[in-house]
Amino acid sequence: MAAKKKNEDIEVAAVLARITGQVQGVGFRYYTMVKARSYELTGYVKNLSDGSVEAYAEGDKEKLEKLMRDLNRGPIGSKVEEVKETWRDAKNHHEEFNIDF
């Protein structure tokens, strides 16, 4: 699914992740935003009404994989039970990575 950017040796992709466990009220969204921005990814993170967190990120596939490892760990105070990943083609709908409310 991932496509190579023209004139560059990086694979561009997107991933939608749903994170369950103790992930709300522990700084998970801020943690995700800081990590994603450090990898120069775009997208969003938001709390869902069922107590889980949703993150959508686009960019270099290797950096997305690093972000997924970070989400499996979570910030101090969180307890990640599961991260469900759905990989997609990047749509370039986001200019930066932000917290959605």
C-alpha positions in Angstrom: 0.0 0.0 0.0 2.8 2.4 0.7 4.0 4.5 -2.2 7.5 5.7 -2.8 7.8 9.5 -3.1 9.3 10.7 -6.3 13.0 11.5 -6.3 13.3 10.2 -2.7 14.1 6.9 -1.1 11.3 6.9 1.4 8.1 5.0 1.5 5.1 7.1 2.3 2.2 5.5 4.1 -0.6 6.1 6.6 -1.7 4.2 9.7 -4.9 4.5 11.7 -4.5 3.1 15.3 -6.9 2.5 18.1 -5.3 2.2 21.5 -7.1 0.6 24.4 -6.3 0.4 28.1 -5.7 3.1 30.6 -5.0 5.7 27.9 -7.2 8.7 28.8 -6.4 11.2 31.5 -2.7 10.2 31.5 -1.3 12.6 28.8 -1.5 10.0 26.0 -2.7 12.5 23.4 0.1 14.9 24.2 2.7 12.1 24.3 1.5 10.9 20.8 1.6 14.5 19.4 5.1 15.1 20.6 6.4 11.8 19.3 4.6 12.2 15.9 6.0 15.7 15.5 9.5 14.6 16.4 9.2 12.1 13.5 7.8 14.8 11.2 4.5 13.0 10.7 1.1 14.6 10.0 -2.3 13.6 11.3 -4.2 13.7 14.6 -4.9 12.0 17.9 -8.2 12.1 19.8 -10.0 10.5 22.7 -13.0 8.3 21.8 -16.2 8.0 23.9 -15.5 4.3 24.8 -12.3 5.3 26.6 -9.9 4.4 23.8 -7.7 6.7 21.8 -7.5 7.0 18.0 -4.4 8.2 16.2 -4.0 8.7 12.5 -0.6 9.5 11.1 1.0 9.9 7.6 4.6 10.1 6.5 7.7 8.0 6.1 6.7 4.3 6.8 9.8 3.7 8.9 8.9 6.7 11.2 5.3 5.5 11.3 6.6 2.1 12.6 8.6 3.9 15.3 5.5 5.8 16.3 3.5 2.5 16.6 6.2 1.2 18.9 5.9 4.3 21.0 2.1 3.9 21.2 2.5 0.4 22.4 4.6 1.7 25.3 2.6 4.9 26.0 3.6 7.6 28.5 4.3 7.0 32.2 1.0 6.5 33.9 -0.7 4.8 31.0 -1.3 1.1 30.6 -1.7 0.1 27.0 -3.6 -3.1 26.5 -3.8 -3.2 22.7 -3.0 -1.2 19.6 -5.0 -2.1 16.5 -3.3 -0.8 13.4 -4.8 -0.4 10.0 -2.3 0.6 7.3 -3.5 2.8 4.4 -2.3 4.9 1.5 -1.4 8.4 2.5 -4.0 11.1 1.5 -2.0 14.2 2.6 -5.1 15.8 4.3 -3.1 17.1 7.3 -0.4 19.8 7.4 0.9 18.9 10.8 0.1 16.5 13.7 -2.5 17.8 16.2 -4.7 16.8 19.1 -8.4 16.7 18.0 -11.2 17.3 20.5 
